[in-house]
Amino acid sequence: MRELRLLPAAGLAWAVVFSVILTRGLMVATLLVTAVLVGAVMLRQPGQAVTTVAVGMATMLVARMRVGQAERFVFPDPLIGTVGSFKQLESDLAILRLKVEGYPALIPVLLRGDHAVPHSAQVVVEGHIRDSDRPGVGTVLVTADQLEVVEEATGYASWVNQVRDAFQESVLATVGPSSQGLLPGMVLGDTRLQDTVEEQIYIDTGLSHLSAVSGSNVSITTTSVMVVLALLTIGPRIQLAGAAIALVVFVSLVGTEPSVLRAAVTGMVGLLAVLNSRRMEPVHGLCLAVIGLLLWDPDLAVQYGFILSVVATAGIVMLFPLLYRVLARTGWPDILVRAVAVAVAADVVTMPVIAVMAGQVSLVAVLANVLVAPAVAPVTVVGLIAVVLTLAPGGLEVLALRICEPFTWWIHQVGSVCQGLPISTVGTGEGLLGTLWVVTACCWIIVGIHRGLARVMAVLFTVLLAFHWYGGRLPPRVDPADVGYVVVDKLPGTVPPGTGLIIVTDPDGAPADRPTATREGIPVMYPNRDGEVTLHTDGSQHAADGRF
């Protein structure tokens, strides 16, 4: 923690890029740089003044250059570009991010219908361009009327697509449903097999960083290479070189999207924290990572994913030693102490950010992350071996996938069970007050652990969990056949006498966050829109994913 010299520079870089993107100008950013310069001079810190102001000016000018380039860009009609990423959101809605030559940011494109657009393919999009409500270097959103793939991916990008497709086919043919979405996501960042229900499970339980490539994947991959080389009695320099080569190969395989680059950099910083490097302390490395990433892609400054990655990494670096020393006194096994310390460190510092982002926080995130911790490394390492074996003939990857399946099944079950707990998530309320109470609660958690109350807090949480579970037990289910149900395409104006339940097959619309009923009080279910919903003897309805 001695190397904090770059902390002001990294903070100023983030602040000026953020202000340039929000204001589309240089006035606020210039005032920030000037204020830091004056403060450094008054504190008689000439070296700090030069470094911080130089970094602030560089990031400010790069951000303004990118913003100006976006403002001057004339969009062609139709829009021609390369697919940067693609995600099927719902059964009839998808989003792809398009790389258009001359435009400094990825352009989000909304598509209606069921699509399968390959990564790095060249496409032609006809549609409507409108202003986006999300801040960024680019400020447009395209609603596509028509999309046509004019050229498939070529070269290395084509090979990467073939690897992903081959691995996906092997996963579908080898492992069960609970592992099919998680395995490609954890190993290659390929979330095509994850539906919205599964994604929500991981979000509600604080496991979303496992359902796609994250810094932990990078740390595990590089650490595994170093461990293997150490067992072969190879020196530290060669170990670091091997880890760097593994990182380059890993990133080139999963893609160079901003989320992957962010995970790669923060993962390497986390590795520095684990190794406790004497040449570069982790905080110094994190500051360098923030500055470098903002110069590479100023858009990261306003992305929640970047904020969460940096904050979580900083939390682990700064709080892990403190929490580990305190928790070690409990007498728990060392592997459990380390898992709890990492989970608490990452969770308490990211809770306020999640509260602002989602309006709710997970109360089971620490529990879920501790329970799945032993399964993460085997999935990452053996899964990458399975990817390599997929490229060879003979179906050798089947054995590796079978080894992975119990671990991914466990992660999925932990997520499902924890999400189903009555207090898995709590709303934080709107505005500053909601965020403040989350910050206060996180501070008290750290204070409680530091005071040696970890066991007491664990017992209290267990009692609270049991109390809510007992009070939140659902009444017996009702068989639809026993209440006289009807199945319709659309909700009718009138229903036959004696109808006790209406099942609507229409999948249109967003999933509901509360039960639906007619004016007469007849329950209405939308299974193709809301997923599995059950009716109970007290007249209540409950969605399987816990939304209501």
N, C-alpha and C positions, 0 to 999 in steps of 0.2 A: 504493500500500500504506500510505499515511499514515492513511487514514480507517478506523481499527479500533475506533472508539468504541462501535459497536453490536454488536461481536462477542461480548462477555460477555452482553449482553441476549439476543441470538439464541440463544446456547448455553444460557442458563438457561431461556428459553422452551421450547426443545426438551426439555430435561431434565425440567421440571415437567410438561409435557403427557404425556410418556412415562411418568412415574411415576404420574400420576393414572389413566391408562388401565390400567396394569398392576396397581396396588394397589386401584383403585376408591375411593380415599380421598385425603385432603389432607395426611396426616401427613408423608410423605416429601417431598412438594412444599414444604410449609411449612418443613421443616428445610433444604432446599436454598436457598430464598429467604433464610432467616435467616442461613445460612452466608455467602452472597454479600454480604448487607448488612454483617455483621460484618467481613468481609475488606475491603470498600470503605472502611469507616470507619477501620480500622486503617491502611490505605494512604493515608488522608487524601484520598480521592476522593469528595467529597460529590455532585458532579454525576453521576458514574458510579453512585453508590449509589441516587440518586433514579431515574435512568433505568432501570437494570437491575431494581430491585425493582418499579417500576411495571409494566414489561413482564412480569416474572415473575408478579406477582399477577394481571394481566389475563388472561394465557393460562391460568393455573391455574384461575381462576374460570370461564372459558368452558369449559374441558375438563371440569371437575367438573359444570357445569350440563348439558352434553350427556350425560355418563355417567349422571347422575341421571335425566335424561329417558328414557334408554334403559331403565334399571332399573325405572322406574315404568310403562312402557308395557304395556298389556294387548293382546295380539295377538288380532284378531278371527278368527273361523272362518266362512267361508273368508277368506283374506288377499287384500285388494284393493289394488292399487298400480299405479304407472307404471314401465315398463321403462326403467331407466337405461342398461344396457348388456347385450349378449347375445353369447355366444361358444359356438360348437360346438366342444367339446374333442375328442371322438372320434366315431366313427360312431354310437354309441348313448348318448353323454353330452354334455350341454350345461350351461352355467351362465349365469344371468342375474342381474343385480343390480336389486333392486326398490326403488323409492321409495315408501314408505308414509307417508301423512299422519300427522304427529305423532311419527314415529320419526326420530331425529337422524342416522341413518346408512343407507347402502344395505344391503339385506338380500340375501345370496347365496342363490340358489335353484338346486338341482341338478335337472336334468330327464333322464329316460331317453327314448331314442328320437331320431329325426331331426326337429328343429323349425326353424322360421324365424319367430322372433318379432320384429316390427318395433320399432325404437327409438321410445320415447315412447308406445307403445301402452298402454292400460289393460287389465290382465289380472286374472283371478280365479284364485287358486292354492289348491288343496286338497292338504294334505300333512302331514308331521310336522315339528315344530319341535324342534330339539335344540341343545345348546350347541356352539359352534364352538371348535376348538382354536387358532384364530388370535386374537391380541389385537387389540382395537379398541374404539371407542366402543360399537358393537354387538357382542354376543357370541353371536349365534344363527346357525344354518344351517338352511335349510328344504329338505327332500327332498320334491319335488312328486309327488303321485300323479296329479294332473290339473291341467291348465292350459287356460284358455279366454281368448281375446282378446275382450273385450266392447266395446271402442271403439278404433278406429284413432287414430293421432296426428292432431292438428288444428293449424290455424294455421301458425306458423313451423316447428314441429317436423315437420309433415307435408310442408312444402316441402323441408326439409333431407333427409328420407327420399327424396323424389322425386329430388332432385339426386344422392344417393348411388346410388340404384337405376339411374338413367339412366347415370351414369358407369360403374357396374359393367357394365351391358349393353354399353356402347361398348367397354370394355376387353376383355370376353370375345369380342366380335365382331371386334376389330382386332388384338390383340397375341397372341404365343405363350404357351404354358403357363408358361415361366419368368418372365414379366413379369406375369401375371394376378394373382397374389397380392400382389406387391410394389407395383405402381403405386397401387392404391387405398389401401394402407396408408401409403405415404410421402406421398401428397397429401392424403388426407382422414381418415387414421387408421382406415380401414375394413379390418379384417382378416378379413372373412367368407370370402374366397377363399383364405386361407392355411390349409393343413392342418398337422397336428402335425409332420410330417417337415420341412416347409419352415421352420416356426418354430424347430425344433431346430437347423437349419443356422445360422440367424442368431444363436441363443444361443451355440452352440459357437464361433463365430468372432468374437464381440464386435460383431456387426452388428445386434443386436436393436433398437437405438435407431433404425435406419433403416426397420425393417419396420412401424413405426407412427409416429404424430406424436410428435416429440421437440423438445427445445430447438433443435436444429440447423435443423429446418424453420422454426421461428419466426424464428430469426436470418437465415436465407437470405431468407425472404419480406420481412421488414422492411428488410433491407439492400438488396435489389433495388429496392424502392420508393424508398429514399433515393438510390441510384445513378442511377436514371432521373430523379428530380427534380433531382439535381445536374447531370446532363447538360443539363437544360433551364434551367440557370443560376438555379435557385430557391434562396432562402436557407436557412440551416441550420434556422431555426425551422419553416418550412413543411415541410422535409424530415422533421423529427421528428414534426410533426403528421400528415403523410402516412403515416409508418411506424406511428404509433399507430392511425390509422384502418384501415390494412391489417391490423393485429393484431386489432382488434375484429371485423372482417369474417371473418378467418380462423378465430378462435375460435368465433364464432357459427355458422360453417358446419360445422366438424368436431365441435362439441358442447362442452358445459361440464362434462364429467366431470372428476373430480379429476386424472386423468392429463393431460388437455389443459390445464387451468389451471396445473398444475405445469410443463408444457413451455412454456407461454406466458410465465410469470414468469421461469423460469431462462433461457429463450431471450433475453428482453430484457436480462437481466444479462450474458449472453454478448455481446450486441450492444454494451453499454457497454464491455466489455473490448476489443472490436475497435476501437471508436471512440476509446478512451482519453479518455473525457470528463473534463474538468477540473472540472466542477461537481459531479459525483458519481462517485467512484471505484467500480469494480465490486464490491469487497468490501463497501462500504457499501450498495450496491444489493442485493447478495445477502442481507445481514443483514436489510434491510427486507423483502425477498421472503419469507424464512423466517418472520419474525414475522407478516407479513400473512397468509400461507397457513395458519399454525397457528391464528390467530384465526378464519379463515374455515372451516377444516375440521381440527379437532384429530386426526382419524383419520390424517392424513398422517404424524404423528410416528412411527407404528409400521409404515409401509409401506416396503418395500424400494425401490420405484420412486422415492419422494421422497428417500430417503437417497442413492440413486445419482445422481439429478439434481443435488442440492445438492453432493455430493462431487465429481462430475465438473466442474461449473461452477467450484467453488472451485479444483480442480486446474488447470484451464485458465487461470484468472485469475492464480493465484500462480506456476505453474511455466512457463507458456508463454514469458514474457520471458526467463527464465534459460535454458531449453532452446534457444530460438531463437538467442540470442547465441552459445551454445557450438556448436550445430550449423552455424551460418553459417560457422564457420571451416573446415569440411570441404570447402568449395568446391562442394557440391551445388547444383543449381538452387534458386532461392528458393522456388518453389512446392512443391518436394519438402521443403525444410527446414521450411516452415510446416506442411505436412501431417504430417510426422513429429513435430514439436514438439507439435502439438495432440493427436495420437493417443497419444503417450507420456504426456503430462500427464494426459489423461483416464483412460488405462488403468492407470497405476501407482497412482493414488489410489482407483480403484474395485475393484481386484483383491481387497483384503482383505474388502470388503463382499460381493463375489461369492463369495468362498471360504466365508464364513459362510452365505450364502444357498443356494448350490448344491453346496457340497462339492467344487468343482472350479474351475479357472481356465483361461482360454484363453491359449495361448502364441502364437497366430497373430493375436490381436486387432489389434495394431499394424500388422502386415503387411497384414491384410485392410482395415483402415480407411484406410491410406495408398493402397492400390490402388484403392479405390472412391471416394476423395475427389473426383476430378475429375468423377465422374458424379452426385454428390448434388445439386448446385445445378441442373443442367439438368433433372433429373427433377422437382424441387420447383417450379421456376418455370414450365417448359413444361407440367407436369402441371396446375398451377392454371389456366393459360390454357386447357387442354383442358376443365377443369370448366366454365369460363365459356362456352366454345363449345358444350358439351353442351346448355346451356339454349337455344341458338339453333337454329332449323330448318336443315336442309340437310346435317347430318352433317359440319360443319366441324371437329369435334374429331378426326377421323380422322388428319389430317395431323399435329397436335400429338402424338397418341399414337404415331404412327409415328416421330416424332423422339425420343420418350422411350424407345421399345423397345430400341434398342441399348444405352442406358445402364442400364436395369433388367436387361437380359440380362447385361451385364457384372457388375453387382453380384451377381446370382444365381450366375453362374459362379465368381466369386471366392469367394463363400461356400461353394459346393459343393466346389471344389478345396481350399480351405484346411481345411474340415472333414475331408476325406479324407486329409489328411496324418497320418502316424503319431503326431505329437506335437501335434496340434491342441489337445487338452485334457489336463490332468493332475489327478488327484485330490489334494486337499489334506489328507485325513485328518480325523478327527473331533476335536472339542474345541479348546481354546485353542492347543495346540501347532501344529496345522495352520495356523491363522490367523497365528501368529507367524512361521512360516517364510516365508509369503507376504509379510508386511510387511517382513521382513528382505531378501528378494529384491528387492522394489520399491525399497527404500532403496539397495541396491547398484547397481541400474540407474541411478538418479539420480546417484549418486556417480561411476559409470563414465562417464556422459555428461559430467558436470561436469569430470572429469579429462581430457577430450579423447579418450576411448577409444571413441567412437561407431563409427568404422570397424572397429576390432578386434572390437567386440561384434557388429556386423552380419556380419562374416566368420565368427566363431565360430558364430553362430546358423545361418548358411547351411550350414556344414560339418556341424553337428549335425543339421540337417534332412535333408541328403543322406544322412548315415549311417543315420538312422532309416528314411528312405525305402527305402534299399537293403536294410536288414535286415528291413524290414516288408513286402516285396513278397509278394503272395499266390501260392500255388502255382496251377497251371492249374485252371480250372473243370471240373466234372464235369457232363455232360449227364444230367439225370434219366432220360432214356430208356435210357441205357446201364447203369443200375444196378437197373432193375426197380422203378419207383415205383408207389404206389397212392394214390388220392385218396379221402378219407373226410370225413364231416361231423364226427365226433367221434373221438378217439383210441381205437381198439379195444383190448380186452384181449389179443387174439391177432391175429397178422398171417399172411398166406399165406407159405409157405416160399419162399425166394429173394427176398423183398422187401429192397431196399437203401435205400429212402427212403419216408417216409410224409408226405404233404401233407394237412394238416387245414384245411378251409375255414371252420371255426367262427371268427367274428370276436370272440367274447366274451373279456374279460380284458384286462389292461394289457399293453403291449408288453414282451417279455422283455428282460433285460439280459445274457443268456448263451444259448448254443445249447441246444437241447432234443434229447434222445435217449431211446429206450426202455431198459429194463434190459438188453436184449440188445445195446445199442450202435447200434441202427438210428437214423439221423438223422431228426428230426421237424421239419417246417417249418409255420409258420402264416402264410401270405402275407397273409391278410386282417387279421391282427392285428399282425404285425411288419414288414409291407412287404416289399420285395424282399430275399430272402436267397439267397445262392449257396453251393453245396457244392463243395469242392475236393478234389484228389487225396489230400491228407494226412488227409482225414476231417473237416477243420474246416469250420465254417459262418461266414459273414460277412454281416452286415446292411448294406444299402446306405447307411443313415444313420450307420453307424459305431458303433452301440451295442454290437456284439460282432463 
